[in-house]
Each structure stands twice: as C-alpha cells, then as structure tokens.
C-alpha cells in the first residue's frame, strides 16, 4: 500500500466528515444534517478512494 496515497485518502475522508458534521439546518419540519458514520462505511470509502486515485 502506498503510504502517501493512503494518507491522502484519510485526509479526504477526514475533511468530508468534518464538513458533514458542520452542516445542520432545519427547514420547516425537515432536518438536514450529519448522520452517524460507521467504521464499515469509512473503510469502504477509504478503499474506494484508494482505488480511484491515480498512482
């Protein structure tokens, strides 16, 4: 596993989760906000990013 590529994937996931955690808006009775994320979802996102990022 390429360390730099793996680190970039982790930074992308971290930024995405931080962004999602900051979003919390209520429109009428509809609440738009972050949802809980499981370790399995993070692992799947990591593997997907790792596969699609160029070497």
Secondary structure, 3 states (H helix, E strand, C coil): CCHHHHHHHHHHHHHHHHHHHHCEEEECCEEEECCCCCHHHHHHHHHHHHHHCCC
